[in-house]
Amino acid sequence: MLDNFDNFKKVWDSDPLIVLDTNVFLRLYSQPPKVINQYIEILRSFKDKIWLPAQVVQEFEKNHKKEHGRNFTKYEVFLKQIQSTIEKNKNTLEGEFIKHLELKYPLIDELKVQITGLIDEMQKATVHYKDNIKQQIEENTKVLREDAVKKFVHELVESGATGKRFSLVETISLYQEGEIRFKHLIPPGYEDISKDADDPTKQRKFGDLILWKQTLSNAKLENKSVIFVTNDVKEDWWVLVDNQPACARYELSQEFSEIVGEKFIMSTGQNLFRYISSINQIAIDTHLMFLEENSDDLIEELFDGEDWSIILNNKNDLDFYLVHSGDLQPYIDDAISDVEIIGYPEDITDVELTVESFDYHHEKAFIQGSFATDIEIAVSSFFYGEEITSTEGKCSINGSFSIEFTLDDTDDELSIKEGISKFTVGGFGISGYKETKSYLNDYNDSCSHCNSDVVYYTDSGDGVCEDHKDLYDYCPGCNTLFEKGSLPGGLCNSCD
């Protein structure tokens, strides 16, 4: 059955077990405080239907501290990183001025005053920002300190709404079955086989299969249908249509029917909260819920058709980064003098976009995340003090993005208001450079013995001026210089 409201409601009316995967709870920690409170309220509205496999409880206890801690200090960590970056740049610039003040560059004192003033303004802006979001920091800290997510899970455990762990004999038998299932790509969990790489026990890959078997066992015991809720949208759980989860894998529905004799459907966490808020008539912040449910689709819609040369290099910031950051230099042999971007991503299909957070305030929607893509660049380099070498190649870059846009709520459904969006990118990094073309520009070399212009070349390619020609033997046939005493006949072997 497809993951839609009508199918959900049919099974819901049959008084099913609602089985929540661990990731449904862990994902809550990354949400704004208001969203966390709303979702906990929704969960409490059907608490009597929820049942958790022992595997879910075990995974939650193992992982929730990390997720909780990561978001507990997210604002403070961000501000410290910004302040640290400003301070490092301030120290670096002050050091450069101290080193070069004695060279008496024109107007260097005035430049130092201007740049120092700009850095002071940046520091003041950081403090001002912290004051502006003080209330949100306090709300985030309060919600996470109370840890309503952990409290809710523990309430379920204490009420007996959780299963028991399998015995050792049952677990060993399950591992043996798992090896056969994974070999034949029978769901769930076979995509987790990659966990073997850093797991000496070779047991972690069976987590989803254990969860599934525990669900089957309890559903059979209670003779109930199951709505399984997960944010794991891999193909070893879901039938994917255009890479989007449509319904449970047919093998899972069939296995559930054969063992339990009831219905089995799946839902994503986002859809669950939306369906239940409608069924139980719970008022929610529709804007935040809309962003939570649709953030991946929204960034595709927002970026679709945009000019990536403008997004990435609106004020020549990417150009400046490539030339001056030093991050490209390890991939280039000679000192970089200039970089020209000669090819940008053609469209959104050439860019990997990942949503990391979202927010809605002051009637504006915000989505933040990271991106990775390739650009084509031409690099000019110095060699012996002159700009003579050039390469062209594919440069793999990454960074962060933020989109500010307005939602249109004039109709029954929210949508993006056209023509009102602002793109910001930054925090560039380079993950690789592959040279596709290299060539040498015309240039005037200097004599290998002095700074005079080159007139001759040695057989090894060194330049020599007229004054130092007599240090070598000269071949008039090819106009090349050779080691003194090596041409007794007057011509080199090639010209003789």
C-alpha positions in Angstrom: 0.0 0.0 0.0 1.3 3.4 -0.9 2.4 5.8 1.8 -0.5 8.3 1.5 -3.1 9.5 3.9 -6.0 7.3 2.7 -4.1 4.1 3.1 -2.7 5.2 6.4 -6.2 6.0 7.7 -7.5 2.6 6.7 -4.9 0.8 8.7 -5.1 3.3 11.5 -8.8 2.6 12.0 -8.0 -1.1 12.6 -6.1 -0.3 15.8 -2.6 -1.2 14.7 0.7 -1.2 16.4 2.8 1.9 15.5 6.4 0.8 15.4 8.9 3.7 15.3 12.5 3.3 14.0 15.4 4.8 16.0 16.0 7.5 13.4 12.5 9.0 13.9 13.6 9.9 17.5 17.1 10.9 16.7 16.1 13.2 13.9 14.0 15.3 16.4 17.2 16.5 18.1 18.2 18.5 15.0 14.9 20.4 14.8 14.2 23.9 16.2 12.8 23.9 19.7 9.2 24.7 18.6 9.3 21.7 16.2 10.5 19.3 18.9 7.7 20.3 21.2 5.1 20.0 18.5 6.3 16.5 17.5 6.4 15.3 21.1 2.8 16.5 21.5 1.8 14.6 18.4 3.5 11.4 19.6 1.8 11.7 23.0 -1.6 11.9 21.2 -1.3 8.2 20.1 1.1 7.0 22.8 -1.1 4.0 23.5 -0.6 2.6 20.0 3.2 2.9 20.0 5.4 -0.2 20.4 9.2 -0.2 20.2 11.3 -3.3 19.4 14.2 -3.9 21.8 16.6 -3.1 19.0 15.2 0.4 18.7 15.6 1.1 22.4 19.1 -0.3 22.3 20.1 1.9 19.3 18.5 5.0 20.9 20.4 4.5 24.2 23.6 4.1 22.2 23.3 7.1 19.9 21.0 9.7 21.5 23.8 11.4 23.6 25.8 12.2 20.5 22.8 13.7 18.7 21.7 15.5 21.8 25.1 16.9 22.5 25.7 18.0 18.9 22.6 20.2 18.9 22.9 21.3 22.5 25.7 23.6 21.7 25.1 24.2 18.0 24.7 28.0 18.4 27.7 28.4 20.6 29.9 26.3 18.4 28.9 28.3 15.3 29.6 31.6 17.0 33.0 30.4 18.4 34.0 29.2 14.9 33.1 32.6 13.4 35.0 34.5 16.2 38.0 32.1 15.9 38.1 32.7 12.1 38.0 36.5 12.5 40.7 36.4 15.2 43.0 34.1 13.2 42.7 36.4 10.2 43.3 39.5 12.4 46.5 37.9 13.8 47.7 36.9 10.3 47.1 40.4 8.9 48.8 42.1 11.8 51.8 39.9 11.4 52.1 40.8 7.7 51.9 44.5 8.4 54.6 44.2 11.1 56.9 42.4 8.6 56.4 45.0 5.8 56.1 48.3 7.7 59.9 48.7 7.5 59.8 48.5 3.7 57.9 51.9 3.7 55.2 50.9 1.2 53.2 54.0 0.3 50.1 54.5 2.4 50.6 51.3 4.3 49.6 52.9 7.6 46.3 54.0 6.1 45.6 50.5 4.7 46.3 49.0 8.2 43.9 51.4 9.8 41.1 50.6 7.3 41.5 46.8 7.5 41.7 46.9 11.3 38.5 48.9 11.4 36.7 46.4 9.1 37.8 43.5 11.4 36.5 45.4 14.5 33.2 45.8 12.7 33.1 42.1 12.0 33.7 41.4 15.7 30.9 43.8 16.7 28.5 42.1 14.2 29.2 38.7 15.8 28.4 40.1 19.2 25.2 41.8 17.9 24.1 38.6 16.2 24.5 36.7 19.5 22.4 39.3 21.3 19.7 39.0 18.6 19.3 35.2 18.9 19.7 35.1 22.7 16.1 34.1 23.1 16.4 31.3 20.6 19.6 30.0 22.2 17.8 29.9 25.6 14.8 28.1 24.1 17.1 25.6 22.4 19.1 25.0 25.6 15.9 24.6 27.7 14.2 22.1 25.4 17.4 20.0 25.0 18.2 20.2 28.7 14.7 18.9 29.5 15.3 16.3 26.7 11.7 15.6 26.0 12.7 13.0 23.4 14.6 10.9 25.9 11.9 11.3 28.5 9.2 10.1 26.0 11.2 7.0 25.0 11.8 6.2 28.7 8.1 6.6 29.4 7.4 4.0 26.7 9.9 1.6 28.2 8.5 2.0 31.7 4.9 1.5 30.5 5.9 -1.8 28.9 5.4 -0.7 25.3 8.7 -2.3 24.3 9.8 -5.8 23.4 12.5 -8.1 24.8 15.8 -8.8 23.3 16.4 -12.2 21.5 18.2 -14.9 23.4 21.7 -15.8 22.3 20.5 -18.9 20.5 17.8 -16.9 18.7 20.4 -14.3 17.7 22.8 -16.8 16.3 20.1 -18.4 14.3 19.1 -15.0 13.0 22.7 -14.2 11.9 22.7 -17.4 9.9 19.4 -16.5 8.3 20.7 -13.0 7.6 23.7 -14.2 5.6 21.3 -16.1 3.3 18.9 -13.2 3.0 21.6 -10.7 2.3 23.2 -12.9 -0.3 19.9 -13.0 -2.2 19.1 -9.3 -1.5 16.0 -10.2 0.6 15.0 -7.2 2.7 15.4 -5.6 5.1 19.0 -4.6 5.9 21.1 -6.0 3.1 22.3 -2.5 2.2 24.0 -2.3 5.6 26.5 -5.0 4.6 29.0 -2.2 4.1 29.2 -1.8 7.9 31.3 -4.9 7.9 34.3 -2.8 6.8 34.8 -1.3 10.3 33.0 -3.9 12.4 35.3 -6.8 13.6 32.2 -8.6 14.9 30.4 -8.5 11.6 27.1 -8.1 13.5 26.1 -4.5 13.1 24.8 -5.1 9.6 22.0 -7.2 11.1 20.4 -4.4 13.1 17.5 -3.8 10.7 16.8 -7.5 10.4 16.7 -7.9 14.2 14.3 -5.0 14.4 12.1 -6.6 11.7 12.0 -10.0 13.3 11.2 -8.5 16.7 8.3 -6.6 15.1 7.0 -9.8 13.4 7.2 -11.7 16.7 5.2 -9.1 18.7 2.6 -8.4 15.9 1.9 -12.2 15.7 1.6 -12.3 19.5 -0.9 -9.4 19.6 -2.5 -10.4 16.2 -2.3 -6.8 15.0 -1.5 -4.9 11.8 1.6 -2.7 11.9 2.4 0.8 10.6 6.2 0.9 10.6 7.7 4.4 10.6 11.3 5.1 9.5 13.3 7.9 7.9 15.6 5.2 6.4 14.6 5.5 2.7 16.9 2.9 1.2 15.7 0.3 -1.2 16.1 -2.5 1.3 13.0 -1.2 3.0 11.1 0.8 0.4 9.9 0.5 -3.2 11.4 3.7 -4.6 9.8 5.7 -7.4 12.1 8.5 -8.8 14.3 7.9 -5.7 11.3 8.7 -3.4 9.8 6.1 -1.0 6.4 4.9 -2.3 5.5 1.8 -0.2 7.0 -1.1 1.7 9.0 -3.7 -0.3 6.6 -6.4 -1.5 8.7 -9.1 0.2 8.1 -7.4 3.6 4.4 -7.2 3.1 4.3 -10.8 2.0 6.4 -12.1 4.9 4.2 -10.1 7.4 1.0 -11.5 5.8 2.3 -15.1 5.9 3.5 -14.9 9.6 1.0 -12.5 11.2 -2.0 -12.6 8.8 -2.6 -8.9 9.1 -1.7 -5.7 7.1 1.8 -4.1 7.1 2.4 -0.6 5.7 5.3 1.9 6.1 5.4 5.7 6.5 8.2 8.2 6.7 8.4 10.2 9.9 7.4 13.4 8.2 4.2 11.8 6.8 3.4 10.3 10.2 3.4 13.6 12.0 1.3 15.2 9.2 -1.2 12.4 9.1 -1.7 12.2 12.9 -2.0 16.0 13.3 -4.8 15.8 10.8 -6.5 12.8 12.4 -6.2 14.1 15.9 -6.8 17.7 14.9 -3.6 19.0 16.5 -2.7 22.6 15.7 0.9 22.8 14.3 3.1 25.4 12.8 2.4 24.7 9.2 5.4 26.6 7.9 7.9 24.6 9.9 6.1 21.4 9.2 6.1 22.2 5.5 9.9 22.9 5.5 10.5 19.7 7.5 8.5 17.6 5.0 9.7 19.1 1.8 13.2 20.6 2.3 14.9 18.3 -0.2 12.3 19.0 -2.9 12.3 22.7 -2.1 16.1 23.1 -2.7 15.7 21.3 -6.0 12.9 23.7 -7.0 14.8 26.8 -5.8 18.1 25.9 -7.5 16.4 24.6 -10.7 17.1 26.9 -13.6 19.5 29.1 -11.7 22.8 30.3 -13.2 25.6 28.6 -11.2 28.1 31.2 -12.4 26.1 33.8 -10.5 25.5 31.6 -7.5 29.1 30.5 -7.0 30.9 33.6 -8.2 28.5 36.5 -7.8 31.1 39.0 -6.5 34.2 37.1 -7.7 34.4 35.5 -4.3 35.1 32.0 -5.8 37.7 33.5 -8.1 39.4 35.2 -5.2 39.3 32.1 -3.1 40.9 29.9 -5.8 43.8 32.4 -6.3 44.5 33.5 -2.7 43.4 30.8 -0.3 46.3 28.4 -0.9 43.9 25.4 -1.1 44.5 24.9 -4.8 48.3 25.2 -4.6 49.0 21.6 -3.4 47.6 20.4 -6.8 49.7 22.7 -8.9 53.5 22.4 -9.3 54.4 26.1 -9.7 53.3 29.2 -7.8 49.8 30.2 -8.9 49.5 33.7 -10.4 45.9 33.6 -11.6 42.9 31.3 -11.9 40.1 31.7 -14.4 36.9 29.7 -14.1 36.0 28.6 -17.7 33.2 26.1 -16.9 30.4 26.1 -14.3 27.8 23.4 -13.5 25.2 23.4 -16.3 22.2 22.7 -14.0 21.2 21.2 -10.6 21.9 17.7 -11.8 25.6 18.5 -11.7 25.5 19.6 -8.1 25.2 17.5 -5.0 23.0 19.3 -2.4 22.5 18.2 1.2 20.0 19.9 3.6 21.3 20.3 7.1 18.8 22.7 8.8 15.9 24.9 8.2 14.0 27.6 10.0 11.1 30.1 9.6 10.9 33.4 11.3 9.9 37.0 10.5 7.8 35.6 7.6 10.9 34.3 5.9 11.9 30.7 5.3 15.6 29.6 5.4 17.2 26.4 4.3 20.9 25.7 5.0 23.1 22.9 3.8 26.2 21.9 1.9 27.0 21.4 -1.8 29.7 19.6 -3.9 30.3 20.0 -7.6 33.0 20.3 -10.3 34.1 23.4 -12.2 36.5 23.8 -15.1 39.4 26.2 -14.4 42.5 27.6 -16.2 45.5 28.1 -13.9 48.4 30.4 -14.7 51.6 29.8 -12.7 55.0 31.5 -12.1 58.2 29.8 -13.1 61.5 31.6 -12.4 59.7 34.8 -11.7 57.7 34.9 -14.9 54.1 33.8 -15.7 54.8 31.1 -18.2 52.9 27.9 -17.4 49.3 27.2 -17.7 47.0 24.2 -17.0 43.4 23.5 -17.5 41.4 20.9 -15.5 38.5 19.9 -13.5 38.4 21.2 -9.9 36.1 19.5 -7.3 34.8 22.1 -4.9 32.5 22.0 -1.9 31.0 24.5 0.5 27.9 25.7 2.3 24.7 27.3 1.0 21.9 29.2 2.5 18.6 30.1 0.8 16.2 32.8 2.0 12.8 32.7 0.4 9.2 33.6 1.0 6.3 31.1 1.3 3.0 31.7 -0.4 0.1 30.8 1.9 -2.7 32.4 -0.1 -4.0 29.0 -1.2 -4.8 26.0 0.9 -1.3 24.6 0.3 2.0 26.3 1.0 4.3 27.0 -1.9 7.4 29.0 -2.8 6.5 32.6 -3.8 8.1 33.2 -7.2 10.8 35.7 -7.7 11.6 36.2 -4.0 14.7 34.2 -3.1 18.3 35.0 -2.0 21.2 32.6 -2.5 24.3 32.7 -0.4 27.3 30.4 -0.7 30.6 30.3 1.1 33.0 28.2 3.1 34.6 26.9 -0.1 36.9 23.9 0.0 38.8 21.9 -2.7 38.6 18.1 -2.7 40.6 17.4 -5.9 42.0 18.7 -9.2 42.5 16.7 -12.3 44.6 18.3 -15.1 43.3 17.9 -18.6 45.6 20.2 -20.5 49.1 21.8 -19.9 51.1 24.1 -22.1 54.0 26.6 -22.0 53.4 30.3 -22.8 55.9 32.4 -24.7 58.4 34.1 -22.4 61.9 35.6 -22.1 64.0 33.4 -19.9 67.1 34.6 -18.0 70.6 33.3 -18.4 71.4 30.5 -16.0 74.6 32.5 -15.1 73.2 36.0 -14.8 69.9 38.0 -15.4 70.7 38.8 -19.0 68.3 37.8 -21.8 68.8 34.3 -23.2 70.3 33.9 -26.7 71.3 30.3 -26.7 70.2 27.1 -25.0 72.2 24.1 -23.8 71.4 20.6 -24.7 69.8 20.2 -21.3 67.5 23.3 -21.9 69.3 25.9 -19.8 69.3 29.4 -21.1 72.7 31.2 -21.8 73.4 34.8 -22.7 75.9 36.1 -25.3 78.5 36.9 -22.7 78.6 33.4 -21.3 78.5 31.5 -24.6 82.3 30.9 -24.4 81.8 28.7 -21.4 80.4 26.0 -23.7 81.1 24.4 -27.1 78.8 25.8 -29.8 77.2 23.7 -32.5 76.5 26.0 -35.5 74.3 23.3 -37.1 71.5 23.4 -34.4 72.6 26.6 -32.5 72.9 24.5 -29.3 75.5 24.7 -26.5 77.3 21.7 -25.1 79.7 21.0 -22.3 83.1 22.5 -22.9 85.4 20.1 -24.7 82.6 17.8 -25.9 82.6 18.9 -29.5 86.1 18.5 -30.9 84.8 18.4 -34.5 82.7 21.5 -34.3 79.3 19.8 -34.8 77.2 17.7 -32.5 76.4 14.1 -33.2 72.9 15.1 -34.5 74.3 17.6 -37.0 77.5 15.8 -38.0 
